Amino acid sequence: MDQVVVFQKMFEQVRKEQNFSWFYSELKHHRIAHYIYYLATDNIRIITHDDTVLLLRGTRSLLKVSTIKNPTKIKEAALLHIRGKSTFREYCSTLAGAGVFRWVTDVNHNKRSYYAIDNTLLYIEDVENNKPLI
């Protein structure tokens, strides 16, 4: 099976089932170093440990990203999503409304960094322990 198809299925599965520990285990198994999720387009750029770059094209319609930055709202959205209190779509809509353009997940260090469209770092979280770092 094509690598892109495998990763598309993994991302789709975690969005539906919210089984985050399985997801990060699979990313590590496939030697993924980072992935970048673009909220506006639903595209995902995957970078492996050997610097291979894969692009997963989004399937939903475009999402408008606010220019108003609200780190508190980002933290609340992340916590709700991790607790299973919001769907992936609701999570993305809330983040876009809080000014998040993209997030970068460092799989090895279990950190996710949220950025605005002007590349301002808005929030960092520990995805393994579900804790804010800034």
Secondary structure, DSSP 4 states (H G I P E B T S, - for coil): --HHHHHHHHHHHHHHH--HHHHHHHHHHTTEEEEEEETTTTEEEEEETT--EEEEPP-SPP-PPPSS--HHHHHHHHHHHHTTSS-HHHHHHHHHHTT--EEEEETTTTEEEEE-TT--EEEEEETTTTEE--
